[in-house]
Amino acid sequence: METLEFIIYPDGYVQERATGMVGNYCTVVTASIEDKLGVVVKQRQTSEYFADWAQEKSDIVNAHNIYSNW
């Protein structure tokens, strides 16, 4: 399940958390919201962010092993 969670602090600081989204899809979903909120001070990627990249790397290694003439 894809979710966006926002915590708004009394000083106006907004913490945003995206869960259930694999790869950089979360950045696509949140880009327009972040543009309206203001300056992004810090970002921290989760393991979900890197999951797509890890699968892609694994697929490349497997393809190399299958089609290698060595």
GIVENRA-V312080 format. One record per pair of residues at least 4 apart in sequence whose ideal C-beta (glycine too) atoms are under 6 Angstrom apart, sorted by sequence separation. I is the first residue (numbers start at 1). J is the second residue. D is the distance in whole Angstrom. If there is no record, write none. Layout:
I,J,D
I,J,D
This chain:
9,13,4
21,25,5
26,30,6
30,34,6
45,49,4
50,54,6
64,68,6
21,26,4
8,14,5
34,40,5
7,15,4
18,26,4
6,16,6
5,17,4
18,30,6
4,18,6
3,19,5
3,20,6
2,20,4
1,20,5
2,21,5
14,37,6
22,48,6
22,51,5
23,52,3
22,52,5
